[in-house]
Structures are given as structure tokens and as C-alpha cells.
């Protein structure tokens, strides 16, 4: 399953322009009231590219040229 998300990132990076950057946040569970929170669901695009379901994570994808694509989680 990890390969599925890796392929999603690679396909997305292939469509990015050289010199561009993508920053996505997983997000946080919204507050109901006081110290009660709704259940957490990651931002959809973040999940599509990572498969991760934890709060507060950030995905950064940069593309500096055609041969050099970097992924950082």
C-alpha cells in the first residue's frame, strides 16, 4: 500500500513546474467545545499523497528540475 501513495506523489511531482513547491497540512481535529474535540480526518489531498492519518503533519514536495524531485514528510 505504501507504493500506492509513493506513486501518487511521483505522478503529482511529474506535473509540477520546475522551481515549484507544494506544502500540505494534515490539519487538526476541530474543537467541539472546551476540551472536547471532533474526531480527526486528515485533509483529503494530504491523505491522497501520503496515506497518513495523524494530526499536525506537513508534506513538502519540491521540484528543482526534471531530474531532481525531492520528497520530505
mmCIF file of the N, C-alpha and C atoms, coordinates in Angstrom:
data_MODEL
# 
_entry.id   MODEL 
# 
loop_
_atom_site.group_PDB 
_atom_site.id 
_atom_site.type_symbol 
_atom_site.label_atom_id 
_atom_site.label_alt_id 
_atom_site.label_comp_id 
_atom_site.label_asym_id 
_atom_site.label_entity_id 
_atom_site.label_seq_id 
_atom_site.pdbx_PDB_ins_code 
_atom_site.Cartn_x 
_atom_site.Cartn_y 
_atom_site.Cartn_z 
_atom_site.occupancy 
_atom_site.B_iso_or_equiv 
_atom_site.pdbx_formal_charge 
_atom_site.auth_seq_id 
_atom_site.auth_comp_id 
_atom_site.auth_asym_id 
_atom_site.auth_atom_id 
_atom_site.pdbx_PDB_model_num 
ATOM 1   N N  . UNK A 1 1  ? 0.815   -1.200 0.000   1.00 0.00 ? 1  UNK A N  1 
ATOM 2   C CA . UNK A 1 1  ? 0.000   0.000  0.000   1.00 0.00 ? 1  UNK A CA 1 
ATOM 3   C C  . UNK A 1 1  ? 0.863   1.271  0.000   1.00 0.00 ? 1  UNK A C  1 
ATOM 4   N N  . UNK A 1 2  ? 2.034   1.182  0.622   1.00 0.00 ? 2  UNK A N  1 
ATOM 5   C CA . UNK A 1 2  ? 2.926   2.341  0.657   1.00 0.00 ? 2  UNK A CA 1 
ATOM 6   C C  . UNK A 1 2  ? 3.302   2.766  -0.761  1.00 0.00 ? 2  UNK A C  1 
ATOM 7   N N  . UNK A 1 3  ? 3.491   1.801  -1.659  1.00 0.00 ? 3  UNK A N  1 
ATOM 8   C CA . UNK A 1 3  ? 3.828   2.118  -3.043  1.00 0.00 ? 3  UNK A CA 1 
ATOM 9   C C  . UNK A 1 3  ? 2.734   2.931  -3.729  1.00 0.00 ? 3  UNK A C  1 
ATOM 10  N N  . UNK A 1 4  ? 1.477   2.702  -3.372  1.00 0.00 ? 4  UNK A N  1 
ATOM 11  C CA . UNK A 1 4  ? 0.356   3.448  -3.947  1.00 0.00 ? 4  UNK A CA 1 
ATOM 12  C C  . UNK A 1 4  ? 0.526   4.943  -3.680  1.00 0.00 ? 4  UNK A C  1 
ATOM 13  N N  . UNK A 1 5  ? 0.824   5.310  -2.435  1.00 0.00 ? 5  UNK A N  1 
ATOM 14  C CA . UNK A 1 5  ? 0.976   6.727  -2.082  1.00 0.00 ? 5  UNK A CA 1 
ATOM 15  C C  . UNK A 1 5  ? 2.258   7.306  -2.671  1.00 0.00 ? 5  UNK A C  1 
ATOM 16  N N  . UNK A 1 6  ? 3.305   6.503  -2.734  1.00 0.00 ? 6  UNK A N  1 
ATOM 17  C CA . UNK A 1 6  ? 4.546   6.957  -3.361  1.00 0.00 ? 6  UNK A CA 1 
ATOM 18  C C  . UNK A 1 6  ? 4.306   7.264  -4.839  1.00 0.00 ? 6  UNK A C  1 
ATOM 19  N N  . UNK A 1 7  ? 3.572   6.399  -5.515  1.00 0.00 ? 7  UNK A N  1 
ATOM 20  C CA . UNK A 1 7  ? 3.246   6.632  -6.927  1.00 0.00 ? 7  UNK A CA 1 
ATOM 21  C C  . UNK A 1 7  ? 2.382   7.880  -7.088  1.00 0.00 ? 7  UNK A C  1 
ATOM 22  N N  . UNK A 1 8  ? 1.464   8.122  -6.161  1.00 0.00 ? 8  UNK A N  1 
ATOM 23  C CA . UNK A 1 8  ? 0.643   9.335  -6.213  1.00 0.00 ? 8  UNK A CA 1 
ATOM 24  C C  . UNK A 1 8  ? 1.532   10.572 -6.131  1.00 0.00 ? 8  UNK A C  1 
ATOM 25  N N  . UNK A 1 9  ? 2.519   10.556 -5.206  1.00 0.00 ? 9  UNK A N  1 
ATOM 26  C CA . UNK A 1 9  ? 3.431   11.695 -5.082  1.00 0.00 ? 9  UNK A CA 1 
ATOM 27  C C  . UNK A 1 9  ? 4.268   11.870 -6.339  1.00 0.00 ? 9  UNK A C  1 
ATOM 28  N N  . UNK A 1 10 ? 4.758   10.760 -6.891  1.00 0.00 ? 10 UNK A N  1 
ATOM 29  C CA . UNK A 1 10 ? 5.583   10.848 -8.102  1.00 0.00 ? 10 UNK A CA 1 
ATOM 30  C C  . UNK A 1 10 ? 4.785   11.386 -9.284  1.00 0.00 ? 10 UNK A C  1 
ATOM 31  N N  . UNK A 1 11 ? 3.545   10.917 -9.448  1.00 0.00 ? 11 UNK A N  1 
ATOM 32  C CA . UNK A 1 11 ? 2.699   11.418 -10.549 1.00 0.00 ? 11 UNK A CA 1 
ATOM 33  C C  . UNK A 1 11 ? 2.414   12.905 -10.363 1.00 0.00 ? 11 UNK A C  1 
ATOM 34  N N  . UNK A 1 12 ? 2.152   13.308 -9.127  1.00 0.00 ? 12 UNK A N  1 
ATOM 35  C CA . UNK A 1 12 ? 1.888   14.720 -8.868  1.00 0.00 ? 12 UNK A CA 1 
ATOM 36  C C  . UNK A 1 12 ? 3.140   15.553 -9.165  1.00 0.00 ? 12 UNK A C  1 
ATOM 37  N N  . UNK A 1 13 ? 4.300   15.093 -8.685  1.00 0.00 ? 13 UNK A N  1 
ATOM 38  C CA . UNK A 1 13 ? 5.546   15.842 -8.889  1.00 0.00 ? 13 UNK A CA 1 
ATOM 39  C C  . UNK A 1 13 ? 5.887   15.960 -10.373 1.00 0.00 ? 13 UNK A C  1 
ATOM 40  N N  . UNK A 1 14 ? 5.557   14.939 -11.150 1.00 0.00 ? 14 UNK A N  1 
ATOM 41  C CA . UNK A 1 14 ? 5.812   14.991 -12.595 1.00 0.00 ? 14 UNK A CA 1 
ATOM 42  C C  . UNK A 1 14 ? 5.051   16.133 -13.259 1.00 0.00 ? 14 UNK A C  1 
ATOM 43  N N  . UNK A 1 15 ? 3.901   16.495 -12.714 1.00 0.00 ? 15 UNK A N  1 
ATOM 44  C CA . UNK A 1 15 ? 3.073   17.561 -13.290 1.00 0.00 ? 15 UNK A CA 1 
ATOM 45  C C  . UNK A 1 15 ? 3.435   18.947 -12.766 1.00 0.00 ? 15 UNK A C  1 
ATOM 46  N N  . UNK A 1 16 ? 4.272   18.995 -11.739 1.00 0.00 ? 16 UNK A N  1 
ATOM 47  C CA . UNK A 1 16 ? 4.670   20.286 -11.170 1.00 0.00 ? 16 UNK A CA 1 
ATOM 48  C C  . UNK A 1 16 ? 5.641   20.993 -12.099 1.00 0.00 ? 16 UNK A C  1 
ATOM 49  N N  . UNK A 1 17 ? 5.643   22.314 -12.060 1.00 0.00 ? 17 UNK A N  1 
ATOM 50  C CA . UNK A 1 17 ? 6.595   23.106 -12.828 1.00 0.00 ? 17 UNK A CA 1 
ATOM 51  C C  . UNK A 1 17 ? 7.937   23.113 -12.113 1.00 0.00 ? 17 UNK A C  1 
ATOM 52  N N  . UNK A 1 18 ? 9.016   23.227 -12.880 1.00 0.00 ? 18 UNK A N  1 
ATOM 53  C CA . UNK A 1 18 ? 10.340  23.354 -12.270 1.00 0.00 ? 18 UNK A CA 1 
ATOM 54  C C  . UNK A 1 18 ? 10.376  24.580 -11.369 1.00 0.00 ? 18 UNK A C  1 
ATOM 55  N N  . UNK A 1 19 ? 11.035  24.441 -10.237 1.00 0.00 ? 19 UNK A N  1 
ATOM 56  C CA . UNK A 1 19 ? 11.153  25.554 -9.304  1.00 0.00 ? 19 UNK A CA 1 
ATOM 57  C C  . UNK A 1 19 ? 9.929   25.758 -8.434  1.00 0.00 ? 19 UNK A C  1 
ATOM 58  N N  . UNK A 1 20 ? 9.016   24.794 -8.429  1.00 0.00 ? 20 UNK A N  1 
ATOM 59  C CA . UNK A 1 20 ? 7.801   24.958 -7.630  1.00 0.00 ? 20 UNK A CA 1 
ATOM 60  C C  . UNK A 1 20 ? 7.844   24.106 -6.367  1.00 0.00 ? 20 UNK A C  1 
ATOM 61  N N  . UNK A 1 21 ? 6.921   24.399 -5.454  1.00 0.00 ? 21 UNK A N  1 
ATOM 62  C CA . UNK A 1 21 ? 6.855   23.710 -4.181  1.00 0.00 ? 21 UNK A CA 1 
ATOM 63  C C  . UNK A 1 21 ? 5.394   23.524 -3.788  1.00 0.00 ? 21 UNK A C  1 
ATOM 64  N N  . UNK A 1 22 ? 5.097   22.372 -3.205  1.00 0.00 ? 22 UNK A N  1 
ATOM 65  C CA . UNK A 1 22 ? 3.774   22.087 -2.670  1.00 0.00 ? 22 UNK A CA 1 
ATOM 66  C C  . UNK A 1 22 ? 3.919   21.892 -1.170  1.00 0.00 ? 22 UNK A C  1 
ATOM 67  N N  . UNK A 1 23 ? 3.077   22.546 -0.382  1.00 0.00 ? 23 UNK A N  1 
ATOM 68  C CA . UNK A 1 23 ? 3.041   22.370 1.063   1.00 0.00 ? 23 UNK A CA 1 
ATOM 69  C C  . UNK A 1 23 ? 1.608   22.037 1.443   1.00 0.00 ? 23 UNK A C  1 
ATOM 70  N N  . UNK A 1 24 ? 1.413   20.870 2.066   1.00 0.00 ? 24 UNK A N  1 
ATOM 71  C CA . UNK A 1 24 ? 0.083   20.449 2.517   1.00 0.00 ? 24 UNK A CA 1 
ATOM 72  C C  . UNK A 1 24 ? 0.132   20.132 4.004   1.00 0.00 ? 24 UNK A C  1 
ATOM 73  N N  . UNK A 1 25 ? -0.924  20.512 4.714   1.00 0.00 ? 25 UNK A N  1 
ATOM 74  C CA . UNK A 1 25 ? -1.045  20.241 6.139   1.00 0.00 ? 25 UNK A CA 1 
ATOM 75  C C  . UNK A 1 25 ? -2.112  19.178 6.355   1.00 0.00 ? 25 UNK A C  1 
ATOM 76  N N  . UNK A 1 26 ? -1.851  18.243 7.262   1.00 0.00 ? 26 UNK A N  1 
ATOM 77  C CA . UNK A 1 26 ? -2.842  17.218 7.593   1.00 0.00 ? 26 UNK A CA 1 
ATOM 78  C C  . UNK A 1 26 ? -4.021  17.857 8.318   1.00 0.00 ? 26 UNK A C  1 
ATOM 79  N N  . UNK A 1 27 ? -3.753  18.857 9.140   1.00 0.00 ? 27 UNK A N  1 
ATOM 80  C CA . UNK A 1 27 ? -4.792  19.542 9.887   1.00 0.00 ? 27 UNK A CA 1 
ATOM 81  C C  . UNK A 1 27 ? -4.900  19.049 11.321  1.00 0.00 ? 27 UNK A C  1 
ATOM 82  N N  . UNK A 1 28 ? -5.921  19.538 12.012  1.00 0.00 ? 28 UNK A N  1 
ATOM 83  C CA . UNK A 1 28 ? -6.206  19.178 13.399  1.00 0.00 ? 28 UNK A CA 1 
ATOM 84  C C  . UNK A 1 28 ? -7.690  18.918 13.549  1.00 0.00 ? 28 UNK A C  1 
ATOM 85  N N  . UNK A 1 29 ? -8.046  18.147 14.550  1.00 0.00 ? 29 UNK A N  1 
ATOM 86  C CA . UNK A 1 29 ? -9.457  17.906 14.837  1.00 0.00 ? 29 UNK A CA 1 
ATOM 87  C C  . UNK A 1 29 ? -10.082 19.203 15.341  1.00 0.00 ? 29 UNK A C  1 
ATOM 88  N N  . UNK A 1 30 ? -11.255 19.575 14.832  1.00 0.00 ? 30 UNK A N  1 
ATOM 89  C CA . UNK A 1 30 ? -11.897 20.800 15.296  1.00 0.00 ? 30 UNK A CA 1 
ATOM 90  C C  . UNK A 1 30 ? -12.392 20.651 16.737  1.00 0.00 ? 30 UNK A C  1 
ATOM 91  N N  . UNK A 1 31 ? -12.429 21.772 17.438  1.00 0.00 ? 31 UNK A N  1 
ATOM 92  C CA . UNK A 1 31 ? -12.905 21.790 18.825  1.00 0.00 ? 31 UNK A CA 1 
ATOM 93  C C  . UNK A 1 31 ? -14.426 21.803 18.833  1.00 0.00 ? 31 UNK A C  1 
ATOM 94  N N  . UNK A 1 32 ? -15.019 20.910 19.625  1.00 0.00 ? 32 UNK A N  1 
ATOM 95  C CA . UNK A 1 32 ? -16.476 20.914 19.827  1.00 0.00 ? 32 UNK A CA 1 
ATOM 96  C C  . UNK A 1 32 ? -16.837 22.045 20.767  1.00 0.00 ? 32 UNK A C  1 
ATOM 97  N N  . UNK A 1 33 ? -16.289 21.942 21.955  1.00 0.00 ? 33 UNK A N  1 
ATOM 98  C CA . UNK A 1 33 ? -16.413 23.000 22.954  1.00 0.00 ? 33 UNK A CA 1 
ATOM 99  C C  . UNK A 1 33 ? -15.465 22.685 24.093  1.00 0.00 ? 33 UNK A C  1 
ATOM 100 N N  . UNK A 1 34 ? -14.923 23.708 24.699  1.00 0.00 ? 34 UNK A N  1 
ATOM 101 C CA . UNK A 1 34 ? -13.987 23.497 25.798  1.00 0.00 ? 34 UNK A CA 1 
ATOM 102 C C  . UNK A 1 34 ? -12.852 22.578 25.418  1.00 0.00 ? 34 UNK A C  1 
ATOM 103 N N  . UNK A 1 35 ? -12.802 21.430 26.087  1.00 0.00 ? 35 UNK A N  1 
ATOM 104 C CA . UNK A 1 35 ? -11.726 20.478 25.825  1.00 0.00 ? 35 UNK A CA 1 
ATOM 105 C C  . UNK A 1 35 ? -12.209 19.248 25.052  1.00 0.00 ? 35 UNK A C  1 
ATOM 106 N N  . UNK A 1 36 ? -13.347 19.354 24.383  1.00 0.00 ? 36 UNK A N  1 
ATOM 107 C CA . UNK A 1 36 ? -13.865 18.255 23.572  1.00 0.00 ? 36 UNK A CA 1 
ATOM 108 C C  . UNK A 1 36 ? -13.577 18.520 22.099  1.00 0.00 ? 36 UNK A C  1 
ATOM 109 N N  . UNK A 1 37 ? -13.169 17.463 21.407  1.00 0.00 ? 37 UNK A N  1 
ATOM 110 C CA . UNK A 1 37 ? -12.812 17.589 20.003  1.00 0.00 ? 37 UNK A CA 1 
ATOM 111 C C  . UNK A 1 37 ? -13.627 16.619 19.159  1.00 0.00 ? 37 UNK A C  1 
ATOM 112 N N  . UNK A 1 38 ? -13.917 17.011 17.929  1.00 0.00 ? 38 UNK A N  1 
ATOM 113 C CA . UNK A 1 38 ? -14.484 16.088 16.957  1.00 0.00 ? 38 UNK A CA 1 
ATOM 114 C C  . UNK A 1 38 ? -13.393 15.093 16.557  1.00 0.00 ? 38 UNK A C  1 
ATOM 115 N N  . UNK A 1 39 ? -13.775 13.978 15.979  1.00 0.00 ? 39 UNK A N  1 
ATOM 116 C CA . UNK A 1 39 ? -12.770 13.026 15.524  1.00 0.00 ? 39 UNK A CA 1 
ATOM 117 C C  . UNK A 1 39 ? -11.978 13.640 14.373  1.00 0.00 ? 39 UNK A C  1 
ATOM 118 N N  . UNK A 1 40 ? -10.732 13.226 14.263  1.00 0.00 ? 40 UNK A N  1 
ATOM 119 C CA . UNK A 1 40 ? -9.837  13.794 13.258  1.00 0.00 ? 40 UNK A CA 1 
ATOM 120 C C  . UNK A 1 40 ? -9.927  13.045 11.934  1.00 0.00 ? 40 UNK A C  1 
ATOM 121 N N  . UNK A 1 41 ? -9.960  13.777 10.856  1.00 0.00 ? 41 UNK A N  1 
ATOM 122 C CA . UNK A 1 41 ? -9.830  13.229 9.497   1.00 0.00 ? 41 UNK A CA 1 
ATOM 123 C C  . UNK A 1 41 ? -8.841  14.138 8.765   1.00 0.00 ? 41 UNK A C  1 
ATOM 124 N N  . UNK A 1 42 ? -7.789  13.569 8.178   1.00 0.00 ? 42 UNK A N  1 
ATOM 125 C CA . UNK A 1 42 ? -6.791  14.407 7.504   1.00 0.00 ? 42 UNK A CA 1 
ATOM 126 C C  . UNK A 1 42 ? -7.373  15.098 6.270   1.00 0.00 ? 42 UNK A C  1 
ATOM 127 N N  . UNK A 1 43 ? -6.764  16.188 5.901   1.00 0.00 ? 43 UNK A N  1 
ATOM 128 C CA . UNK A 1 43 ? -7.149  16.905 4.692   1.00 0.00 ? 43 UNK A CA 1 
ATOM 129 C C  . UNK A 1 43 ? -7.037  15.919 3.527   1.00 0.00 ? 43 UNK A C  1 
ATOM 130 N N  . UNK A 1 44 ? -8.003  15.904 2.641   1.00 0.00 ? 44 UNK A N  1 
ATOM 131 C CA . UNK A 1 44 ? -8.107  14.871 1.592   1.00 0.00 ? 44 UNK A CA 1 
ATOM 132 C C  . UNK A 1 44 ? -6.897  14.790 0.671   1.00 0.00 ? 44 UNK A C  1 
ATOM 133 N N  . UNK A 1 45 ? -6.396  15.925 0.230   1.00 0.00 ? 45 UNK A N  1 
ATOM 134 C CA . UNK A 1 45 ? -5.234  15.909 -0.667  1.00 0.00 ? 45 UNK A CA 1 
ATOM 135 C C  . UNK A 1 45 ? -3.996  15.389 0.053   1.00 0.00 ? 45 UNK A C  1 
ATOM 136 N N  . UNK A 1 46 ? -3.851  15.763 1.322   1.00 0.00 ? 46 UNK A N  1 
ATOM 137 C CA . UNK A 1 46 ? -2.741  15.266 2.128   1.00 0.00 ? 46 UNK A CA 1 
ATOM 138 C C  . UNK A 1 46 ? -2.809  13.744 2.229   1.00 0.00 ? 46 UNK A C  1 
ATOM 139 N N  . UNK A 1 47 ? -3.979  13.221 2.519   1.00 0.00 ? 47 UNK A N  1 
ATOM 140 C CA . UNK A 1 47 ? -4.148  11.772 2.647   1.00 0.00 ? 47 UNK A CA 1 
ATOM 141 C C  . UNK A 1 47 ? -3.880  11.056 1.316   1.00 0.00 ? 47 UNK A C  1 
ATOM 142 N N  . UNK A 1 48 ? -4.358  11.618 0.219   1.00 0.00 ? 48 UNK A N  1 
ATOM 143 C CA . UNK A 1 48 ? -4.159  11.016 -1.104  1.00 0.00 ? 48 UNK A CA 1 
ATOM 144 C C  . UNK A 1 48 ? -2.675  10.866 -1.426  1.00 0.00 ? 48 UNK A C  1 
ATOM 145 N N  . UNK A 1 49 ? -1.874  11.838 -1.016  1.00 0.00 ? 49 UNK A N  1 
ATOM 146 C CA . UNK A 1 49 ? -0.445  11.802 -1.336  1.00 0.00 ? 49 UNK A CA 1 
ATOM 147 C C  . UNK A 1 49 ? 0.397   11.071 -0.300  1.00 0.00 ? 49 UNK A C  1 
ATOM 148 N N  . UNK A 1 50 ? -0.129  10.852 0.923   1.00 0.00 ? 50 UNK A N  1 
ATOM 149 C CA . UNK A 1 50 ? 0.685   10.243 1.977   1.00 0.00 ? 50 UNK A CA 1 
ATOM 150 C C  . UNK A 1 50 ? 0.093   8.972  2.577   1.00 0.00 ? 50 UNK A C  1 
ATOM 151 N N  . UNK A 1 51 ? -1.225  8.899  2.690   1.00 0.00 ? 51 UNK A N  1 
ATOM 152 C CA . UNK A 1 51 ? -1.860  7.781  3.379   1.00 0.00 ? 51 UNK A CA 1 
ATOM 153 C C  . UNK A 1 51 ? -1.772  7.900  4.887   1.00 0.00 ? 51 UNK A C  1 
ATOM 154 N N  . UNK A 1 52 ? -1.274  9.018  5.396   1.00 0.00 ? 52 UNK A N  1 
ATOM 155 C CA . UNK A 1 52 ? -1.094  9.214  6.835   1.00 0.00 ? 52 UNK A CA 1 
ATOM 156 C C  . UNK A 1 52 ? -2.336  9.837  7.457   1.00 0.00 ? 52 UNK A C  1 
ATOM 157 N N  . UNK A 1 53 ? -2.639  9.420  8.687   1.00 0.00 ? 53 UNK A N  1 
ATOM 158 C CA . UNK A 1 53 ? -3.867  9.881  9.349   1.00 0.00 ? 53 UNK A CA 1 
ATOM 159 C C  . UNK A 1 53 ? -3.589  10.510 10.714  1.00 0.00 ? 53 UNK A C  1 
ATOM 160 N N  . UNK A 1 54 ? -2.438  11.141 10.875  1.00 0.00 ? 54 UNK A N  1 
ATOM 161 C CA . UNK A 1 54 ? -2.078  11.782 12.145  1.00 0.00 ? 54 UNK A CA 1 
ATOM 162 C C  . UNK A 1 54 ? -2.233  13.290 12.039  1.00 0.00 ? 54 UNK A C  1 
ATOM 163 N N  . UNK A 1 55 ? -2.599  13.916 13.136  1.00 0.00 ? 55 UNK A N  1 
ATOM 164 C CA . UNK A 1 55 ? -2.756  15.370 13.174  1.00 0.00 ? 55 UNK A CA 1 
ATOM 165 C C  . UNK A 1 55 ? -1.407  16.078 13.127  1.00 0.00 ? 55 UNK A C  1 
ATOM 166 N N  . UNK A 1 56 ? -1.420  17.295 12.597  1.00 0.00 ? 56 UNK A N  1 
ATOM 167 C CA . UNK A 1 56 ? -0.272  18.179 12.673  1.00 0.00 ? 56 UNK A CA 1 
ATOM 168 C C  . UNK A 1 56 ? 0.887   17.871 11.735  1.00 0.00 ? 56 UNK A C  1 
ATOM 169 N N  . UNK A 1 57 ? 0.733   16.945 10.811  1.00 0.00 ? 57 UNK A N  1 
ATOM 170 C CA . UNK A 1 57 ? 1.818   16.610 9.888   1.00 0.00 ? 57 UNK A CA 1 
ATOM 171 C C  . UNK A 1 57 ? 1.825   17.565 8.692   1.00 0.00 ? 57 UNK A C  1 
ATOM 172 N N  . UNK A 1 58 ? 2.992   17.700 8.083   1.00 0.00 ? 58 UNK A N  1 
ATOM 173 C CA . UNK A 1 58 ? 3.166   18.571 6.918   1.00 0.00 ? 58 UNK A CA 1 
ATOM 174 C C  . UNK A 1 58 ? 3.882   17.780 5.837   1.00 0.00 ? 58 UNK A C  1 
ATOM 175 N N  . UNK A 1 59 ? 3.406   17.893 4.605   1.00 0.00 ? 59 UNK A N  1 
ATOM 176 C CA . UNK A 1 59 ? 4.062   17.304 3.443   1.00 0.00 ? 59 UNK A CA 1 
ATOM 177 C C  . UNK A 1 59 ? 4.610   18.438 2.600   1.00 0.00 ? 59 UNK A C  1 
ATOM 178 N N  . UNK A 1 60 ? 5.891   18.332 2.222   1.00 0.00 ? 60 UNK A N  1 
ATOM 179 C CA . UNK A 1 60 ? 6.515   19.317 1.341   1.00 0.00 ? 60 UNK A CA 1 
ATOM 180 C C  . UNK A 1 60 ? 7.097   18.556 0.153   1.00 0.00 ? 60 UNK A C  1 
ATOM 181 N N  . UNK A 1 61 ? 6.712   18.949 -1.052  1.00 0.00 ? 61 UNK A N  1 
ATOM 182 C CA . UNK A 1 61 ? 7.287   18.399 -2.277  1.00 0.00 ? 61 UNK A CA 1 
ATOM 183 C C  . UNK A 1 61 ? 7.860   19.564 -3.061  1.00 0.00 ? 61 UNK A C  1 
ATOM 184 N N  . UNK A 1 62 ? 9.130   19.452 -3.428  1.00 0.00 ? 62 UNK A N  1 
ATOM 185 C CA . UNK A 1 62 ? 9.769   20.492 -4.236  1.00 0.00 ? 62 UNK A CA 1 
ATOM 186 C C  . UNK A 1 62 ? 10.250  19.885 -5.538  1.00 0.00 ? 62 UNK A C  1 
ATOM 187 N N  . UNK A 1 63 ? 10.278  20.700 -6.561  1.00 0.00 ? 63 UNK A N  1 
ATOM 188 C CA . UNK A 1 63 ? 10.801  20.263 -7.850  1.00 0.00 ? 63 UNK A CA 1 
ATOM 189 C C  . UNK A 1 63 ? 11.746  21.343 -8.353  1.00 0.00 ? 63 UNK A C  1 
ATOM 190 N N  . UNK A 1 64 ? 13.038  20.987 -8.389  1.00 0.00 ? 64 UNK A N  1 
ATOM 191 C CA . UNK A 1 64 ? 14.022  21.982 -8.802  1.00 0.00 ? 64 UNK A CA 1 
ATOM 192 C C  . UNK A 1 64 ? 14.375  21.867 -10.279 1.00 0.00 ? 64 UNK A C  1 
ATOM 193 N N  . UNK A 1 65 ? 14.286  20.647 -10.836 1.00 0.00 ? 65 UNK A N  1 
ATOM 194 C CA . UNK A 1 65 ? 14.469  20.452 -12.273 1.00 0.00 ? 65 UNK A CA 1 
ATOM 195 C C  . UNK A 1 65 ? 13.906  19.092 -12.647 1.00 0.00 ? 65 UNK A C  1 
ATOM 196 N N  . UNK A 1 66 ? 13.934  18.734 -13.909 1.00 0.00 ? 66 UNK A N  1 
ATOM 197 C CA . UNK A 1 66 ? 13.319  17.490 -14.393 1.00 0.00 ? 66 UNK A CA 1 
ATOM 198 C C  . UNK A 1 66 ? 13.907  16.241 -13.754 1.00 0.00 ? 66 UNK A C  1 
ATOM 199 N N  . UNK A 1 67 ? 15.198  16.214 -13.479 1.00 0.00 ? 67 UNK A N  1 
ATOM 200 C CA . UNK A 1 67 ? 15.846  15.016 -12.937 1.00 0.00 ? 67 UNK A CA 1 
ATOM 201 C C  . UNK A 1 67 ? 15.865  14.971 -11.426 1.00 0.00 ? 67 UNK A C  1 
ATOM 202 N N  . UNK A 1 68 ? 15.526  16.073 -10.756 1.00 0.00 ? 68 UNK A N  1 
ATOM 203 C CA . UNK A 1 68 ? 15.713  16.149 -9.306  1.00 0.00 ? 68 UNK A CA 1 
ATOM 204 C C  . UNK A 1 68 ? 14.400  16.507 -8.632  1.00 0.00 ? 68 UNK A C  1 
ATOM 205 N N  . UNK A 1 69 ? 13.732  15.519 -8.090  1.00 0.00 ? 69 UNK A N  1 
ATOM 206 C CA . UNK A 1 69 ? 12.491  15.750 -7.354  1.00 0.00 ? 69 UNK A CA 1 
ATOM 207 C C  . UNK A 1 69 ? 12.724  15.273 -5.939  1.00 0.00 ? 69 UNK A C  1 
ATOM 208 N N  . UNK A 1 70 ? 12.412  16.122 -4.948  1.00 0.00 ? 70 UNK A N  1 
ATOM 209 C CA . UNK A 1 70 ? 12.627  15.747 -3.558  1.00 0.00 ? 70 UNK A CA 1 
ATOM 210 C C  . UNK A 1 70 ? 11.318  15.648 -2.803  1.00 0.00 ? 70 UNK A C  1 
ATOM 211 N N  . UNK A 1 71 ? 11.230  14.656 -1.923  1.00 0.00 ? 71 UNK A N  1 
ATOM 212 C CA . UNK A 1 71 ? 10.049  14.460 -1.074  1.00 0.00 ? 71 UNK A CA 1 
ATOM 213 C C  . UNK A 1 71 ? 10.504  14.545 0.374   1.00 0.00 ? 71 UNK A C  1 
ATOM 214 N N  . UNK A 1 72 ? 9.743   15.268 1.182   1.00 0.00 ? 72 UNK A N  1 
ATOM 215 C CA . UNK A 1 72 ? 10.022  15.326 2.622   1.00 0.00 ? 72 UNK A CA 1 
ATOM 216 C C  . UNK A 1 72 ? 8.702   15.203 3.348   1.00 0.00 ? 72 UNK A C  1 
ATOM 217 N N  . UNK A 1 73 ? 8.690   14.395 4.372   1.00 0.00 ? 73 UNK A N  1 
ATOM 218 C CA . UNK A 1 73 ? 7.474   14.213 5.179   1.00 0.00 ? 73 UNK A CA 1 
ATOM 219 C C  . UNK A 1 73 ? 7.700   14.804 6.541   1.00 0.00 ? 73 UNK A C  1 
# 
